[in-house]
């Protein structure tokens, strides 16, 4: 292993060499920076390890090496026309939030769904995008049928793109609407080349099969201590790979040392540690380090952007009701700033294109969304999709707010069809996988309930898997909440903290009802 930019641990070096060998077999020499036509055949391998073991660092360094070798990155931003013998790389995550975690670390990731479907571009705007990305010459504005486009606007777009590498943002800086750039979406017809998939523990069988059809070379990065997808027998797709294709990172990377949150996470791997001993360790960590908080109550202000993580659905519903009550939210309307979770798209088959439009913009099941206010049409909502590269949109919405001791959810307003949402002030730990927040509140009475239930998943006590996933969602501070209490909010709900994103696109009237 000759890569010297980063001093890898032994297990990271072994994984690097294994991936490099697979890439060389596929015609990509990342050590010498040589590219050949795709080598034929298919290959899937995995790099697995617990939080802090260096998976993301390894993925980032592999991306840099492939970029230096000359591979074209296929992202959710713009995909140019396919060139003969072009070698491509796509870096994927199951959700927008998971992809945004990578992007915040300098890795240009997009969602799996965004790669499974390709955009249909307006030819006029496509000329601008190709020029910005170095795939074409500067367009002649006199030949483009784009109202208001000037040479000065093109200069602004180029300056923006050179700085931030965002096509929607560049178009917006030129006074153009990104929603005019993309006319629609279609299922990808041509295969790509090399795919890296982060948070691979969240992959289900169908997604895995789809990705294997698209990518001859597929590298999965996952955490075996997390929770497997629901209805998948507690097993993750990378666990069924042959041993020679699995590369395990055992050690905590040096950058993860002296991190009390990761210390607690790795403590859960000790078979002799029971719930009481683990909770004592949390309390001791809180006494010596402010990155762990022994909390007597849930902080209401954090819930608007960082949901309380729970195991039981009944707990989730009670906390949501308490949150809305604390903010004096009317029973018949939503307040701007309230968090939502996308629960899917309810559209008939004839509106398949509109479904793809919404999903490609980030409204996939489990997406975290903030309500901005009503749209221009009845039943429409203006929304901010957390983690999306272009977060603002408006869509026909069905909002369901579940209430304690009521079988049917309360629906403050609804379109007859469109995107469906649940309230997002509290979410189950399963749905939190792939996401991270600066501060995370874990509702410890639910972890204790799982411990008392005595259930296991793939031979590991369920409470330990739940606790591991929950506490590793915290980037900077873990709040271990031990009481079923809610503190009063210090300020009213607001949307002033939300970035507007590059294009601030709108999808008003995407779906015609009836």
C-alpha positions as CSV (number, residue, x, y, z in Angstrom):
1,X,0.0,0.0,0.0
2,X,1.8,3.1,-1.3
3,X,-0.8,5.8,-0.6
4,X,1.0,8.2,1.7
5,X,-1.3,11.3,2.0
6,X,-2.9,9.8,5.1
7,X,-1.3,7.5,7.6
8,X,-3.8,4.6,7.7
9,X,-4.1,2.1,10.5
10,X,-3.3,-1.5,9.5
11,X,-6.9,-2.5,8.9
12,X,-7.6,0.7,6.9
13,X,-4.5,-0.1,4.8
14,X,-5.7,-3.6,4.1
15,X,-9.1,-2.3,3.1
16,X,-7.5,0.3,0.8
17,X,-5.4,-2.3,-0.9
18,X,-8.4,-4.6,-1.4
19,X,-10.5,-1.8,-3.0
20,X,-7.5,-0.8,-5.1
21,X,-7.1,-4.3,-6.4
22,X,-10.7,-4.6,-7.3
23,X,-10.5,-1.2,-9.1
24,X,-7.4,-2.3,-11.0
25,X,-9.3,-5.4,-12.1
26,X,-11.9,-3.1,-13.4
27,X,-9.3,-1.0,-15.3
28,X,-8.7,1.8,-12.8
29,X,-5.2,2.0,-11.3
30,X,-5.5,4.5,-8.4
31,X,-1.9,4.2,-7.4
32,X,-0.5,5.3,-10.8
33,X,-3.6,7.2,-11.9
34,X,-4.1,5.2,-15.1
35,X,-7.5,4.5,-16.7
36,X,-8.3,1.7,-19.2
37,X,-11.7,0.6,-20.6
38,X,-13.9,-1.2,-18.1
39,X,-12.4,-4.6,-17.3
40,X,-15.6,-6.6,-17.6
41,X,-17.2,-8.8,-15.0
42,X,-18.8,-7.7,-11.8
43,X,-17.4,-7.3,-8.3
44,X,-19.0,-6.4,-4.9
45,X,-17.0,-5.9,-1.7
46,X,-17.6,-4.3,1.6
47,X,-15.7,-2.2,4.1
48,X,-17.4,-2.6,7.5
49,X,-16.7,-1.3,10.9
50,X,-18.3,0.4,13.9
51,X,-18.6,4.2,14.5
52,X,-15.1,5.8,14.6
53,X,-13.3,3.1,12.8
54,X,-12.4,5.3,9.9
55,X,-14.9,4.2,7.1
56,X,-15.7,7.8,6.1
57,X,-12.0,8.8,6.0
58,X,-11.2,5.8,3.8
59,X,-14.2,6.5,1.5
60,X,-13.1,10.2,1.2
61,X,-9.5,9.2,0.4
62,X,-10.6,6.7,-2.2
63,X,-12.8,9.4,-3.8
64,X,-9.8,11.8,-4.0
65,X,-7.7,9.1,-5.7
66,X,-10.4,8.3,-8.2
67,X,-11.0,11.9,-9.0
68,X,-7.2,12.4,-9.5
69,X,-7.2,9.4,-11.8
70,X,-9.7,11.2,-14.0
71,X,-13.0,9.5,-13.3
72,X,-16.1,11.6,-14.0
73,X,-18.2,12.1,-10.9
74,X,-21.9,11.4,-11.4
75,X,-23.9,13.4,-8.8
76,X,-27.4,14.6,-8.2
77,X,-26.5,18.0,-9.6
78,X,-25.9,17.5,-13.3
79,X,-24.9,14.5,-15.5
80,X,-23.5,15.4,-18.9
81,X,-23.8,13.4,-22.1
82,X,-22.2,10.0,-21.9
83,X,-18.8,9.9,-23.6
84,X,-17.3,6.8,-25.2
85,X,-15.1,4.9,-22.8
86,X,-15.9,7.4,-20.0
87,X,-15.1,6.0,-16.6
88,X,-17.5,7.1,-13.9
89,X,-17.9,7.2,-10.1
90,X,-21.0,7.7,-8.0
91,X,-21.0,8.1,-4.2
92,X,-24.4,7.2,-2.8
93,X,-26.3,7.1,0.4
94,X,-29.9,5.8,1.2
95,X,-31.3,9.2,2.3
96,X,-30.7,12.9,1.6
97,X,-29.7,13.4,5.3
98,X,-27.1,10.6,5.0
99,X,-25.8,12.1,1.7
100,X,-25.6,15.5,3.3
101,X,-23.4,14.1,6.1
102,X,-20.9,13.1,3.5
103,X,-21.1,16.3,1.6
104,X,-20.4,18.2,4.8
105,X,-17.1,16.3,4.9
106,X,-16.2,17.2,1.4
107,X,-17.5,14.0,-0.3
108,X,-19.9,14.8,-3.1
109,X,-22.6,12.3,-2.4
110,X,-26.1,11.9,-3.7
111,X,-29.0,9.5,-3.0
112,X,-29.5,6.1,-4.4
113,X,-32.9,7.1,-5.8
114,X,-31.3,10.1,-7.6
115,X,-28.9,7.7,-9.5
116,X,-31.6,5.1,-10.2
117,X,-33.5,7.8,-12.1
118,X,-31.9,10.3,-14.5
119,X,-33.1,13.8,-15.3
120,X,-34.5,15.0,-18.6
121,X,-32.9,18.4,-19.2
122,X,-34.2,21.4,-21.2
123,X,-31.7,21.6,-24.1
124,X,-31.3,25.3,-23.8
125,X,-30.3,25.1,-20.1
126,X,-28.2,22.0,-20.7
127,X,-25.9,24.0,-22.9
128,X,-25.2,26.3,-19.9
129,X,-24.6,23.4,-17.6
130,X,-22.2,21.7,-20.0
131,X,-20.2,24.9,-20.3
132,X,-20.1,25.3,-16.5
133,X,-18.8,21.8,-16.1
134,X,-16.2,22.0,-18.8
135,X,-18.0,19.8,-21.2
136,X,-18.9,22.5,-23.8
137,X,-18.1,26.0,-25.0
138,X,-19.6,29.2,-23.7
139,X,-23.2,29.4,-25.1
140,X,-24.2,32.1,-27.5
141,X,-27.1,33.8,-25.6
142,X,-28.5,35.1,-28.9
143,X,-29.1,31.5,-29.9
144,X,-30.8,30.5,-26.6
145,X,-34.5,30.9,-26.1
146,X,-34.1,32.0,-22.4
147,X,-35.8,35.3,-21.5
148,X,-33.6,37.8,-19.7
149,X,-30.3,35.9,-20.0
150,X,-27.3,38.3,-20.4
151,X,-23.6,37.9,-20.7
152,X,-23.2,39.4,-17.2
153,X,-25.6,36.7,-15.9
154,X,-23.5,34.0,-17.5
155,X,-20.4,35.5,-15.8
156,X,-22.1,35.4,-12.4
157,X,-23.1,31.8,-13.0
158,X,-19.5,30.9,-13.9
159,X,-18.1,32.6,-10.8
160,X,-20.6,30.9,-8.6
161,X,-20.0,27.4,-10.1
162,X,-16.2,27.8,-9.8
163,X,-16.6,28.5,-6.1
164,X,-19.4,26.1,-5.1
165,X,-19.8,23.5,-8.0
166,X,-23.6,23.7,-7.9
167,X,-25.5,23.9,-11.1
168,X,-28.8,24.9,-9.4
169,X,-27.0,27.6,-7.4
170,X,-25.2,28.9,-10.5
171,X,-28.5,29.1,-12.4
172,X,-30.1,31.0,-9.5
173,X,-27.2,33.4,-9.4
174,X,-27.9,34.1,-13.1
175,X,-31.5,34.8,-12.3
176,X,-32.7,31.5,-13.8
177,X,-35.1,29.0,-12.2
178,X,-33.7,25.5,-11.7
179,X,-37.2,24.1,-12.1
180,X,-37.0,25.1,-15.8
181,X,-33.7,23.2,-16.2
182,X,-35.1,19.8,-15.3
183,X,-38.3,18.8,-17.2
184,X,-38.7,15.4,-15.6
185,X,-37.1,12.1,-14.6
186,X,-36.8,8.6,-16.1
187,X,-35.5,5.3,-15.0
188,X,-31.8,5.0,-15.8
189,X,-31.2,3.0,-19.0
190,X,-27.4,2.9,-19.3
191,X,-25.2,1.4,-16.6
192,X,-22.6,3.4,-14.8
193,X,-19.2,2.2,-13.6
194,X,-18.0,2.4,-10.0
195,X,-20.4,2.9,-7.0
196,X,-19.5,3.6,-3.4
197,X,-22.5,3.2,-1.0
198,X,-22.3,4.7,2.5
199,X,-24.7,3.6,5.3
200,X,-25.0,0.2,3.5
201,X,-26.6,-1.3,6.6
202,X,-29.8,0.5,5.5
203,X,-29.9,-1.2,2.0
204,X,-32.7,-3.7,1.4
205,X,-32.6,-6.5,-1.1
206,X,-34.4,-4.7,-3.8
207,X,-32.1,-1.6,-3.7
208,X,-29.0,-3.9,-3.6
209,X,-30.2,-5.8,-6.7
210,X,-30.9,-2.4,-8.5
211,X,-27.4,-1.2,-7.7
212,X,-25.7,-4.4,-8.9
213,X,-27.5,-3.9,-12.3
214,X,-26.1,-0.4,-12.6
215,X,-22.6,-0.7,-11.2
216,X,-20.1,-3.5,-12.3
217,X,-18.0,-2.5,-9.4
218,X,-19.8,-1.8,-6.1
219,X,-18.2,-1.0,-2.7
220,X,-20.4,-1.0,0.4
221,X,-19.4,0.9,3.5
222,X,-21.5,-0.1,6.5
223,X,-21.8,-0.6,10.2
224,X,-22.6,-4.2,11.3
225,X,-23.7,-3.0,14.8
226,X,-26.6,-1.0,13.4
227,X,-30.2,-2.1,12.9
228,X,-31.0,-4.1,9.8
229,X,-33.8,-3.0,7.5
230,X,-37.3,-4.0,8.7
231,X,-38.5,-7.4,7.4
232,X,-35.0,-8.5,6.6
233,X,-34.4,-11.1,9.4
234,X,-31.9,-8.9,11.2
235,X,-29.3,-9.4,8.4
236,X,-27.6,-6.8,6.3
237,X,-26.8,-7.3,2.6
238,X,-23.1,-7.1,3.1
239,X,-23.2,-9.9,5.7
240,X,-24.0,-12.4,3.0
241,X,-20.9,-11.6,0.9
242,X,-18.1,-14.2,1.0
243,X,-15.5,-13.6,3.6
244,X,-12.8,-12.6,1.1
245,X,-15.1,-9.7,0.0
246,X,-15.6,-8.3,3.5
247,X,-12.9,-6.1,5.0
248,X,-13.4,-5.2,8.6
249,X,-12.1,-2.1,10.4
250,X,-11.5,-3.2,14.0
251,X,-9.6,-0.3,15.5
252,X,-11.0,3.1,16.4
253,X,-9.2,5.6,14.2
254,X,-6.9,8.1,16.0
255,X,-9.2,11.0,15.2
256,X,-11.9,9.2,17.2
257,X,-9.8,8.9,20.4
258,X,-10.9,10.8,23.5
259,X,-14.6,10.9,22.3
260,X,-16.9,9.9,25.1
261,X,-19.8,9.2,22.8
262,X,-17.8,6.7,20.8
263,X,-16.4,5.2,24.0
264,X,-20.0,4.5,25.1
265,X,-20.9,3.1,21.6
266,X,-18.0,0.6,21.7
267,X,-18.7,-0.3,25.3
268,X,-22.0,-1.9,24.0
269,X,-19.9,-4.5,22.1
270,X,-18.8,-6.0,25.5
271,X,-21.1,-9.0,26.1
272,X,-20.6,-8.6,29.9
273,X,-22.1,-5.1,30.0
274,X,-25.8,-5.0,31.0
275,X,-28.2,-2.1,30.9
276,X,-27.5,-0.9,34.5
277,X,-23.7,-0.9,34.0
278,X,-24.1,0.9,30.7
279,X,-26.3,3.6,32.2
280,X,-23.8,4.1,35.0
281,X,-21.1,4.6,32.4
282,X,-23.3,7.3,30.7
283,X,-23.7,9.1,34.0
284,X,-20.0,8.9,34.8
285,X,-19.2,10.2,31.3
286,X,-21.6,13.1,31.8
287,X,-19.9,14.0,35.1
288,X,-16.5,14.5,33.4
289,X,-17.3,15.6,29.8
290,X,-19.9,18.1,28.6
291,X,-20.3,16.2,25.4
292,X,-22.5,13.8,27.3
293,X,-25.5,15.2,29.2
294,X,-27.4,13.2,31.9
295,X,-30.8,14.9,31.2
296,X,-33.8,14.9,33.5
297,X,-36.1,16.0,30.8
298,X,-36.5,16.4,27.0
299,X,-35.5,19.8,25.7
300,X,-38.4,21.1,23.6
301,X,-36.2,23.6,21.6
302,X,-34.0,20.8,20.2
303,X,-37.0,18.8,18.9
304,X,-37.7,21.2,16.1
305,X,-34.5,20.2,14.2
306,X,-33.2,17.2,16.1
307,X,-36.0,14.6,16.9
308,X,-36.0,12.7,20.1
309,X,-35.0,9.1,19.4
310,X,-37.3,6.5,20.8
311,X,-38.0,2.8,20.4
312,X,-41.8,2.5,21.0
313,X,-44.3,4.1,18.7
314,X,-46.5,5.1,21.6
315,X,-43.6,7.1,23.1
316,X,-43.1,8.9,19.8
317,X,-46.8,9.9,19.6
318,X,-46.9,11.2,23.2
319,X,-43.7,13.3,22.7
320,X,-45.1,14.8,19.5
321,X,-48.3,15.7,21.3
322,X,-46.4,17.3,24.1
323,X,-44.2,19.2,21.7
324,X,-47.2,20.7,19.8
325,X,-48.9,21.5,23.1
326,X,-45.8,23.3,24.4
327,X,-45.8,25.5,21.3
328,X,-49.6,26.1,21.5
329,X,-50.0,24.6,18.0
330,X,-53.6,24.8,16.9
331,X,-55.3,21.5,16.3
332,X,-56.5,22.5,12.8
333,X,-53.3,23.8,11.3
334,X,-49.5,23.5,11.2
335,X,-47.1,26.2,12.4
336,X,-44.1,27.3,10.2
337,X,-41.0,25.5,11.6
338,X,-42.7,22.3,12.6
339,X,-40.7,19.2,11.7
340,X,-42.2,16.5,9.5
341,X,-41.1,13.0,8.3
342,X,-42.1,11.9,4.7
343,X,-44.1,8.7,4.9
344,X,-44.2,8.1,1.1
345,X,-46.0,9.4,-2.0
346,X,-49.7,8.5,-2.6
347,X,-50.3,8.9,-6.3
348,X,-52.0,6.7,-8.8
349,X,-50.1,4.9,-11.6
350,X,-51.0,7.6,-14.1
351,X,-49.0,10.1,-12.1
352,X,-45.8,8.0,-12.1
353,X,-43.8,10.9,-13.6
354,X,-44.9,13.3,-10.8
355,X,-44.0,10.7,-8.2
356,X,-40.5,10.4,-9.7
357,X,-40.2,14.2,-9.7
358,X,-41.0,14.5,-6.0
359,X,-38.8,11.5,-5.0
360,X,-35.9,12.8,-7.0
361,X,-36.2,16.1,-5.2
362,X,-35.8,14.3,-1.9
363,X,-39.4,13.4,-0.8
364,X,-38.6,9.7,-0.2
365,X,-39.9,7.7,2.7
366,X,-38.0,8.8,5.9
367,X,-36.9,12.2,4.6
368,X,-36.8,14.9,7.2
369,X,-38.8,18.0,6.2
370,X,-39.6,21.3,7.8
371,X,-43.0,22.9,7.2
372,X,-42.6,26.5,5.8
373,X,-46.3,27.4,5.3
374,X,-49.3,26.8,3.0
375,X,-48.8,26.7,-0.7
376,X,-50.7,28.7,-3.3
377,X,-53.3,26.0,-3.8
378,X,-55.5,24.3,-1.2
379,X,-53.7,21.2,0.1
380,X,-50.3,22.3,-1.0
381,X,-47.4,23.0,1.4
382,X,-44.2,24.9,1.1
383,X,-41.4,22.6,2.4
384,X,-37.7,22.5,3.2
385,X,-36.2,19.0,2.7
386,X,-33.3,18.6,5.2
387,X,-30.0,17.6,3.6
388,X,-31.2,18.1,0.0
389,X,-28.9,20.0,-2.3
390,X,-31.9,22.1,-3.4
391,X,-34.1,22.0,-0.4
392,X,-37.1,24.3,-1.1
393,X,-40.2,23.0,-2.9
394,X,-44.0,23.1,-2.8
395,X,-46.1,20.0,-3.1
396,X,-49.5,18.5,-2.6
397,X,-49.4,17.2,1.0
398,X,-51.2,14.9,3.3
399,X,-50.1,15.6,6.9
400,X,-51.0,13.0,9.6
401,X,-50.6,13.9,13.2
402,X,-51.1,10.9,15.4
403,X,-52.7,11.5,18.8
404,X,-52.4,9.5,22.1
405,X,-55.1,6.9,22.6
406,X,-56.7,7.6,19.2
407,X,-56.6,4.9,16.5
408,X,-56.8,7.3,13.6
409,X,-54.4,10.2,13.1
410,X,-55.6,13.8,13.0
411,X,-55.2,15.4,9.6
412,X,-55.1,19.3,9.9
413,X,-55.3,19.6,6.1
414,X,-54.7,17.4,3.1
415,X,-54.7,17.2,-0.7
416,X,-56.5,14.3,-2.2
417,X,-53.2,12.8,-3.2
418,X,-49.5,13.7,-3.0
419,X,-46.7,13.4,-0.5
420,X,-47.7,12.1,3.0
421,X,-46.1,13.2,6.2
422,X,-46.0,12.3,9.9
423,X,-44.8,14.7,12.5
424,X,-41.1,14.7,13.1
425,X,-40.5,16.0,16.6
426,X,-39.8,12.4,17.7
427,X,-38.8,9.5,15.5
428,X,-38.0,5.8,16.0
429,X,-34.4,4.8,16.2
430,X,-34.9,2.7,13.0
431,X,-35.8,5.8,11.0
432,X,-32.9,7.8,12.4
433,X,-30.3,5.5,10.8
434,X,-28.2,7.4,8.3
435,X,-28.8,10.7,9.9
436,X,-26.7,12.7,12.3
437,X,-27.3,15.9,14.3
438,X,-25.1,18.1,16.4
439,X,-27.2,17.3,19.5
440,X,-29.2,14.1,19.9
441,X,-31.7,13.3,22.7
442,X,-32.1,9.6,23.4
443,X,-35.2,8.6,25.4
444,X,-33.6,6.2,27.8
445,X,-36.9,4.7,29.3
446,X,-37.5,3.2,25.9
447,X,-34.0,1.6,25.8
448,X,-34.7,0.2,29.2
449,X,-38.1,-1.2,28.0
450,X,-36.2,-3.0,25.2
451,X,-33.8,-4.4,27.7
452,X,-36.7,-5.7,29.8
453,X,-38.3,-7.3,26.8
454,X,-35.2,-9.5,26.4
455,X,-35.3,-9.5,22.6
456,X,-32.3,-10.2,20.4
457,X,-31.5,-9.4,16.7
458,X,-28.9,-11.6,14.9
459,X,-27.6,-12.8,18.3
460,X,-27.2,-9.3,19.8
461,X,-29.5,-7.9,22.5
462,X,-31.9,-5.5,20.8
463,X,-31.4,-2.9,23.5
464,X,-27.7,-2.7,22.6
465,X,-28.4,-2.3,18.9
466,X,-30.9,0.4,19.7
467,X,-28.6,2.2,22.1
468,X,-25.7,2.0,19.6
469,X,-27.6,3.4,16.7
470,X,-29.2,6.2,18.8
471,X,-26.0,7.5,20.5
472,X,-23.9,7.4,17.3
473,X,-26.4,9.8,15.7
474,X,-24.8,12.5,17.9
475,X,-22.1,14.5,16.2
476,X,-21.1,16.7,19.1
477,X,-23.4,16.1,22.2
478,X,-25.5,13.2,23.5
479,X,-28.4,13.9,25.8
480,X,-29.4,10.7,27.7
481,X,-32.9,11.6,28.9
482,X,-33.9,9.5,31.9
483,X,-37.4,11.1,32.7
484,X,-40.6,11.4,30.8
485,X,-40.6,15.2,31.2
486,X,-40.6,18.0,28.6
487,X,-39.1,21.4,29.2
488,X,-40.8,24.5,28.0
489,X,-39.6,26.1,24.8
490,X,-37.3,29.1,25.2
491,X,-38.5,30.6,21.8
492,X,-41.3,30.2,19.4
493,X,-40.9,28.0,16.3
494,X,-39.1,29.7,13.4
495,X,-37.7,29.0,9.9
496,X,-35.1,31.7,10.0
497,X,-32.3,29.2,10.6
498,X,-33.0,27.2,7.4
499,X,-30.7,27.8,4.4
500,X,-32.6,28.4,1.2
501,X,-30.2,26.4,-1.0
502,X,-28.9,27.0,-4.4
503,X,-31.9,27.2,-6.6
504,X,-34.8,27.5,-4.2
505,X,-36.9,25.5,-6.6
506,X,-40.6,25.2,-6.6
507,X,-42.8,22.4,-7.5
508,X,-46.1,24.2,-7.1
509,X,-49.0,22.5,-9.0
510,X,-46.9,19.4,-9.7
511,X,-49.9,17.2,-9.2
512,X,-53.3,17.9,-10.7
513,X,-56.0,16.5,-8.4
514,X,-58.9,14.6,-9.5
